[in-house]
Amino acid sequence: HKNPKRRPTMKEVEERLSGAFSAENVTQQMMRRGSVFDTILPRDVQDALARGESVPPKSYDDATVIFSDIVGFTNISAAL
């Protein structure tokens, strides 16, 4: 917020965002068909994460890196 007195504290921001990026929320998103995870994560990784398992890192000779933007992030963060 433009007015510093109306800005939330860092603790308030963390509390508001904690559920949005929790492992439970990510797992729920993965379980939905047609989610973004269907297209960016290999099926074995999706399945392991959905079961609550950790996935060990893998090494590849070649890889593609995706940089993405969260649509509406500015508006979401401004509303905090």
Sequence and secondary structure as in RCSB ss.txt:
>XXXX:A:sequence
HKNPKRRPTMKEVEERLSGAFSAENVTQQMMRRGSVFDTILPRDVQDALARGESVPPKSYDDATVIFSDIVGFTN
ISAAL
>XXXX:A:secstr
  SGGGS  HHHHHHHHHTTTSHHHHHHHHHSTT THHHHS HHHHHHHHTT        SS        TTHHH
HHHT 
